[in-house]
Amino acid sequence: MAVWEDEVRAKAATLTTTAMTDGTKTKNLEEVFDPAGKPPFGIGEIRNAIPKHCFVKDSWRSMSYVLRDLVAVVFLAATVMYFDRWFAWPLYWVAQGTIFWAIFVLGHDCGHGSFSDSKMLNSVVGHTLHSFILVPYDGWRISHRTHHQNHGHVENDESWHPTPESLYKALPESTLKLKFKLPFPLFAYPVYLLWRSPGKSGSHFHPYSKLFAPNERLEVLFSTFCWAVMATLLAVASMVFGPIVILKLYFLPLWVFIVWLDLVTYLHHHGHQQKLPWYRGKEWSYLRGALTTVDRDYGLFNNIHHNIETHVVHHLFPQIPHYNLVEATKAAKNVLGKYYREPEKSGPLPIHLYNVLEKSLRNDHFVSDDGDIVYYQTDPLYSATTITKQD
């Protein structure tokens, strides 16, 4: 059991036996909030607190966001090509990469079925948007579904799940640097698509990967084909317009998108000032796993990237369209109480999140091999700025 949890239990035990000096009632165990405790509400109570219209999908409204983002892509590219000044290009890379990230979020909604009630529309839009940013739609959709079905589970979760201590100690120094030393974790997504995480194998592109069931292979093959078509178009464009032009117009914004994706997905499952539990065995449930996720405030980017900051309710009810998540979160908070962790408020730019990320990477390294409720532990050899892995 983690030291932090021991401190909570000890404090709670003290409060049950110590009377308040003002003569008020003796505090009991329940008055000290334990984030790993079983919540006193069920998922049905949360659903009932959310207005029913929040679950309604509007295909036309969803498509309007696709149009908004695609217009932004064309406008940014046309503008930077027209002015073509050295100082304009870095601004373009950041802006266009952010729109690529917004496009990813819309494709992600298609994968959840929250974009539309039409499976055909979800598939067409999802393949188009994700292929445009070189993401294999069905391959990623299926692995992301596994993440949602097992969020908060040490072994079964799929995205940014913790490394058990025995596996952690067996990892080479090069892998540890890629996992925990900035800036490498912010470029992890292509590696994850190709090989997944340490301790798990399989490619999001290969239809016979362990990620997929036999009846999903044709879908994976088709999404890989769509990815290959986009890659071919980029290769042809490089030959026609020159590789430097395509690098500046497409690939550097693509790397900004990857940074956004890794940053957001990591921070929604790590780095809260209150330690987040991870579960195994009988202690895990869909509800308890979802409650280990964290909402974040990205300032002016909240609207741009389609309210992905409302992550707790998204994990509880991934079928809610993104444009209803803010309202649904406000309603759900009345039931969640202390199990909802208010995000640290940001200014226009979420600069504070860099410190959160850096602190988490220095402290959240592995979990115990044993125990059904565990917390991240810190490797002292890796809590400093450099690694000195010892045999």
C-alpha positions as CSV (number, residue, x, y, z in Angstrom):
1,M,0.0,0.0,0.0
2,A,1.3,3.4,-0.9
3,V,2.6,5.8,1.8
4,W,0.1,8.4,0.9
5,E,-2.8,6.0,1.5
6,D,-1.3,5.0,4.8
7,E,-1.3,8.6,5.9
8,V,-5.0,9.0,5.0
9,R,-5.9,5.9,6.9
10,A,-3.9,7.0,9.9
11,K,-5.5,10.4,9.9
12,A,-8.9,9.0,9.7
13,A,-8.3,6.6,12.6
14,T,-7.0,9.5,14.7
15,L,-10.2,11.5,14.0
16,T,-12.4,8.6,15.1
17,T,-10.9,8.6,18.6
18,T,-10.2,12.3,19.2
19,A,-13.0,14.5,20.4
20,M,-13.1,18.1,19.2
21,T,-12.1,20.6,21.9
22,D,-15.2,22.7,21.3
23,G,-17.5,19.9,22.4
24,T,-18.7,19.0,18.9
25,K,-19.2,15.4,17.8
26,T,-16.2,13.1,17.4
27,K,-15.3,13.0,13.7
28,N,-15.6,9.6,12.1
29,L,-13.8,7.8,9.3
30,E,-16.3,8.9,6.6
31,E,-15.4,12.6,7.2
32,V,-11.9,12.1,5.7
33,F,-12.4,11.7,2.0
34,D,-10.7,8.6,0.6
35,P,-10.6,8.8,-3.2
36,A,-10.2,5.1,-3.5
37,G,-13.3,4.4,-1.5
38,K,-16.4,3.0,-3.1
39,P,-18.6,5.9,-4.1
40,P,-22.0,6.3,-2.3
41,F,-23.8,6.6,-5.6
42,G,-24.3,4.6,-8.8
43,I,-23.8,5.4,-12.4
44,G,-27.6,5.5,-12.8
45,E,-27.9,8.4,-10.3
46,I,-25.3,10.4,-12.3
47,R,-27.2,9.7,-15.5
48,N,-30.5,10.8,-14.0
49,A,-28.9,14.1,-12.9
50,I,-27.9,14.9,-16.5
51,P,-30.6,16.5,-18.6
52,K,-31.9,14.1,-21.2
53,H,-31.2,16.4,-24.1
54,C,-27.5,16.2,-23.3
55,F,-27.5,12.7,-24.8
56,V,-29.2,13.7,-28.1
57,K,-26.9,13.8,-31.1
58,D,-27.4,16.3,-33.9
59,S,-25.7,15.2,-37.1
60,W,-26.0,18.6,-38.7
61,R,-24.5,20.4,-35.7
62,S,-21.7,17.9,-35.6
63,M,-21.0,18.4,-39.3
64,S,-20.9,22.2,-38.7
65,Y,-17.9,21.6,-36.5
66,V,-16.2,19.6,-39.2
67,L,-16.8,22.4,-41.6
68,R,-15.4,24.9,-39.1
69,D,-12.2,23.0,-38.7
70,L,-11.7,22.3,-42.4
71,V,-12.2,25.9,-43.3
72,A,-9.7,26.8,-40.6
73,V,-7.1,24.4,-42.1
74,V,-7.5,25.9,-45.6
75,F,-7.5,29.5,-44.3
76,L,-4.3,29.0,-42.3
77,A,-2.5,27.3,-45.1
78,A,-3.5,29.9,-47.7
79,T,-2.6,32.8,-45.4
80,V,0.9,31.5,-44.5
81,M,1.6,30.7,-48.2
82,Y,0.4,34.2,-49.2
83,F,2.6,36.1,-46.7
84,D,5.4,33.6,-46.6
85,R,7.5,35.3,-43.9
86,W,9.9,33.5,-41.7
87,F,8.2,34.7,-38.5
88,A,4.8,33.6,-39.8
89,W,5.7,29.9,-40.2
90,P,6.2,29.0,-36.4
91,L,2.8,30.7,-35.7
92,Y,1.3,28.7,-38.5
93,W,2.7,25.4,-37.2
94,V,1.2,26.0,-33.7
95,A,-2.2,27.2,-35.0
96,Q,-2.5,24.5,-37.7
97,G,-1.3,21.7,-35.4
98,T,-3.9,22.8,-32.9
99,I,-6.6,22.5,-35.6
100,F,-5.3,19.1,-36.5
101,W,-5.8,18.2,-32.8
102,A,-9.4,19.5,-33.0
103,I,-9.9,17.4,-36.1
104,F,-8.7,14.4,-34.2
105,V,-11.2,15.0,-31.4
106,L,-14.1,15.0,-34.0
107,G,-12.8,11.7,-35.4
108,H,-12.6,10.4,-31.8
109,D,-16.3,11.4,-31.4
110,C,-17.1,9.4,-34.5
111,G,-15.4,6.4,-33.0
112,H,-17.5,6.6,-29.8
113,G,-20.7,7.1,-31.9
114,S,-21.3,10.5,-30.2
115,F,-21.0,12.3,-33.5
116,S,-24.2,11.0,-35.0
117,D,-26.8,8.2,-34.6
118,S,-25.8,7.1,-38.2
119,K,-23.1,4.4,-38.1
120,M,-22.4,5.1,-41.8
121,L,-21.9,8.8,-41.2
122,N,-19.7,8.1,-38.2
123,S,-17.6,5.8,-40.2
124,V,-17.2,8.0,-43.3
125,V,-16.4,11.1,-41.3
126,G,-14.1,9.3,-38.9
127,H,-12.1,7.6,-41.7
128,T,-11.8,10.9,-43.5
129,L,-10.7,13.0,-40.6
130,H,-8.4,10.5,-39.0
131,S,-6.8,9.5,-42.3
132,F,-6.1,13.2,-43.0
133,I,-3.9,13.4,-39.9
134,L,-2.4,9.9,-40.5
135,V,-4.3,8.1,-37.8
136,P,-5.7,4.6,-38.6
137,Y,-9.3,5.2,-37.7
138,D,-10.6,1.7,-36.9
139,G,-7.3,0.5,-35.5
140,W,-7.3,3.4,-33.0
141,R,-11.1,3.3,-32.4
142,I,-10.9,-0.3,-31.2
143,S,-8.0,0.2,-28.9
144,H,-9.6,3.4,-27.5
145,R,-12.7,1.4,-26.9
146,T,-10.6,-1.0,-24.8
147,H,-9.3,2.0,-22.8
148,H,-12.8,3.2,-22.0
149,Q,-14.0,-0.3,-21.1
150,N,-11.1,-0.7,-18.7
151,H,-10.1,2.8,-17.5
152,G,-8.3,2.8,-14.2
153,H,-7.4,-0.9,-14.3
154,V,-3.7,-1.6,-13.9
155,E,-3.4,-4.4,-16.3
156,N,-6.3,-4.0,-18.7
157,D,-6.3,-0.3,-19.4
158,E,-4.9,0.6,-22.8
159,S,-3.7,4.2,-22.6
160,W,-1.0,5.6,-20.3
161,H,-1.7,2.8,-17.8
162,P,0.9,2.3,-15.0
163,T,3.8,-0.1,-15.2
164,P,4.0,-2.8,-12.6
165,E,7.2,-2.7,-10.5
166,S,8.7,-5.9,-11.8
167,L,8.3,-4.8,-15.4
168,Y,9.6,-1.3,-14.6
169,K,12.8,-2.7,-13.2
170,A,13.3,-4.9,-16.3
171,L,13.0,-2.0,-18.7
172,P,16.2,-0.7,-20.3
173,E,17.4,2.9,-19.7
174,S,16.5,3.9,-23.2
175,T,12.8,3.0,-22.7
176,L,12.7,4.8,-19.4
177,K,13.9,8.0,-21.1
178,L,11.3,7.7,-23.7
179,K,8.6,7.2,-21.0
180,F,9.6,9.8,-18.4
181,K,12.1,12.4,-19.7
182,L,10.8,15.4,-21.5
183,P,10.3,16.0,-24.4
184,F,10.2,12.3,-25.4
185,P,6.7,11.5,-23.8
186,L,5.2,14.3,-25.9
187,F,6.2,12.4,-29.1
188,A,5.1,8.9,-28.0
189,Y,1.9,8.6,-30.1
190,P,3.5,7.3,-33.3
191,V,5.4,4.7,-31.3
192,Y,2.2,3.7,-29.6
193,L,0.4,3.2,-32.9
194,L,3.2,1.0,-34.2
195,W,4.1,-1.0,-31.1
196,R,1.8,-0.1,-28.2
197,S,3.2,0.3,-24.6
198,P,5.9,-1.6,-22.8
199,G,4.6,-4.9,-21.7
200,K,2.0,-5.1,-24.5
201,S,2.5,-5.9,-28.1
202,G,0.6,-5.3,-31.3
203,S,0.2,-2.7,-34.0
204,H,-2.8,-0.5,-34.8
205,F,-2.1,-1.1,-38.5
206,H,-2.0,-4.9,-38.6
207,P,-5.3,-6.7,-38.8
208,Y,-3.9,-9.8,-37.0
209,S,-2.6,-7.8,-34.1
210,K,-3.6,-8.9,-30.6
211,L,-5.6,-5.7,-30.3
212,F,-8.3,-7.0,-32.6
213,A,-10.9,-9.8,-32.7
214,P,-11.1,-11.9,-35.9
215,N,-14.4,-10.1,-36.9
216,E,-12.6,-6.7,-36.7
217,R,-9.8,-7.5,-39.2
218,L,-11.5,-6.2,-42.3
219,E,-12.3,-2.9,-40.6
220,V,-8.6,-2.6,-39.5
221,L,-7.4,-3.5,-43.0
222,F,-9.7,-0.8,-44.5
223,S,-8.5,1.9,-42.1
224,T,-4.9,1.0,-42.8
225,F,-5.6,1.2,-46.5
226,C,-7.1,4.7,-46.0
227,W,-4.0,5.7,-44.0
228,A,-1.8,4.4,-46.9
229,V,-3.8,6.5,-49.4
230,M,-3.2,9.6,-47.4
231,A,0.5,8.8,-47.1
232,T,0.7,8.2,-50.9
233,L,-1.0,11.6,-51.5
234,L,1.6,13.3,-49.3
235,A,4.4,11.5,-51.1
236,V,3.0,12.7,-54.5
237,A,2.6,16.2,-53.2
238,S,6.2,16.2,-52.0
239,M,7.4,15.3,-55.5
240,V,5.2,17.9,-57.1
241,F,5.7,20.9,-54.8
242,G,8.9,19.8,-53.1
243,P,9.5,18.0,-49.7
244,I,10.3,21.3,-47.9
245,V,7.0,22.8,-48.8
246,I,5.0,19.7,-47.5
247,L,7.2,19.6,-44.4
248,K,6.4,23.2,-43.6
249,L,2.7,23.0,-44.6
250,Y,1.8,19.5,-43.2
251,F,4.4,17.6,-41.2
252,L,5.5,20.2,-38.7
253,P,1.8,21.0,-37.8
254,L,1.4,17.2,-37.5
255,W,4.0,17.1,-34.8
256,V,2.3,19.9,-32.9
257,F,-0.9,17.8,-33.1
258,I,1.0,14.8,-31.6
259,V,2.3,17.0,-28.8
260,W,-1.3,18.1,-28.0
261,L,-2.6,14.5,-28.1
262,D,0.1,13.1,-25.8
263,L,-0.2,16.1,-23.4
264,V,-3.9,16.0,-23.1
265,T,-4.4,12.2,-22.8
266,Y,-1.6,12.0,-20.3
267,L,-2.8,14.8,-18.0
268,H,-6.4,13.4,-18.0
269,H,-5.1,10.4,-16.1
270,H,-2.1,11.7,-14.2
271,G,-0.7,14.6,-12.3
272,H,-3.4,15.6,-9.8
273,Q,-2.2,17.0,-6.5
274,Q,-4.4,14.3,-4.9
275,K,-3.0,10.9,-5.6
276,L,-5.1,8.9,-8.0
277,P,-5.8,5.3,-7.3
278,W,-5.5,2.4,-9.8
279,Y,-7.4,-0.8,-9.4
280,R,-7.2,-4.5,-9.9
281,G,-9.5,-7.5,-9.4
282,K,-12.7,-7.1,-7.4
283,E,-11.9,-3.5,-6.5
284,W,-12.1,-2.3,-10.1
285,S,-15.5,-1.2,-11.6
286,Y,-16.4,0.9,-14.5
287,L,-17.6,3.7,-12.2
288,R,-14.5,3.7,-10.0
289,G,-12.2,3.6,-12.9
290,A,-13.9,6.6,-14.6
291,L,-13.7,8.6,-11.4
292,T,-9.9,8.4,-11.5
293,T,-9.8,10.6,-14.6
294,V,-9.2,14.3,-14.3
295,D,-10.7,17.4,-16.0
296,R,-8.3,20.1,-17.1
297,D,-8.7,23.7,-18.1
298,Y,-7.0,24.7,-21.3
299,G,-8.2,28.3,-21.4
300,L,-9.0,29.6,-24.8
301,F,-8.4,26.1,-26.3
302,N,-11.4,24.6,-24.5
303,N,-13.7,25.6,-27.4
304,I,-11.2,25.1,-30.1
305,H,-10.6,21.4,-29.3
306,H,-14.3,20.7,-28.7
307,N,-14.4,20.6,-24.9
308,I,-12.2,17.5,-24.5
309,E,-11.3,19.0,-21.1
310,T,-14.6,17.6,-19.7
311,H,-13.0,14.2,-19.4
312,V,-14.7,12.7,-16.3
313,V,-18.2,12.8,-17.8
314,H,-16.9,11.8,-21.2
315,H,-15.5,8.6,-19.6
316,L,-18.7,7.9,-17.7
317,F,-20.9,8.5,-20.8
318,P,-18.8,8.6,-24.0
319,Q,-22.0,8.7,-26.1
320,I,-22.7,12.4,-25.0
321,P,-21.8,14.7,-27.9
322,H,-19.0,17.1,-27.2
323,Y,-21.1,20.2,-27.4
324,N,-23.2,19.0,-24.4
325,L,-20.4,17.9,-22.2
326,V,-20.0,21.2,-20.3
327,E,-23.7,21.3,-19.3
328,A,-23.6,17.5,-18.5
329,T,-20.5,18.1,-16.3
330,K,-22.2,20.9,-14.3
331,A,-25.2,18.6,-13.6
332,A,-23.1,15.6,-12.7
333,K,-21.0,17.5,-10.2
334,N,-24.0,17.7,-7.9
335,V,-23.9,13.9,-7.5
336,L,-20.1,13.3,-7.8
337,G,-19.2,15.6,-4.9
338,K,-15.6,15.1,-3.8
339,Y,-15.2,12.4,-6.3
340,Y,-15.1,15.1,-8.9
341,R,-11.7,16.9,-8.9
342,E,-12.1,20.6,-9.9
343,P,-9.6,21.5,-12.6
344,E,-7.0,24.1,-11.8
345,K,-8.2,27.3,-13.5
346,S,-6.1,28.5,-16.4
347,G,-5.6,31.9,-18.0
348,P,-6.0,32.2,-21.8
349,L,-3.0,29.9,-22.2
350,P,-2.6,26.7,-20.1
351,I,1.0,27.4,-19.2
352,H,0.5,25.9,-15.7
353,L,0.1,22.4,-17.2
354,Y,3.8,22.2,-18.1
355,N,4.7,22.1,-14.4
356,V,2.0,19.6,-13.7
357,L,3.3,17.3,-16.5
358,E,7.0,17.7,-15.4
359,K,6.2,16.9,-11.8
360,S,4.1,13.9,-12.7
361,L,6.9,12.5,-14.9
362,R,9.3,12.9,-12.1
363,N,7.1,11.1,-9.5
364,D,4.7,8.7,-11.2
365,H,6.8,5.8,-12.3
366,F,5.4,2.4,-11.3
367,V,2.9,0.7,-9.1
368,S,3.2,-2.4,-6.9
369,D,2.9,-5.8,-8.4
370,D,0.5,-6.7,-5.6
371,G,-2.7,-5.1,-4.2
372,D,-6.1,-4.4,-5.6
373,I,-5.8,-0.6,-4.9
374,V,-2.4,0.9,-5.7
375,Y,-0.9,4.3,-6.2
376,Y,2.1,5.5,-8.3
377,Q,5.4,5.2,-6.6
378,T,8.6,7.1,-7.4
379,D,12.0,5.7,-8.5
380,P,14.5,7.9,-6.6
381,L,17.0,7.2,-9.4
382,Y,14.6,8.9,-11.8
383,S,13.1,11.7,-9.8
384,A,16.1,13.9,-10.6
385,T,16.8,15.5,-14.0
386,T,18.9,12.6,-15.2
387,I,18.7,8.8,-15.0
388,T,21.4,6.6,-13.5
389,K,20.0,3.2,-13.9
390,Q,21.8,0.7,-11.8
391,D,22.1,-3.1,-12.3
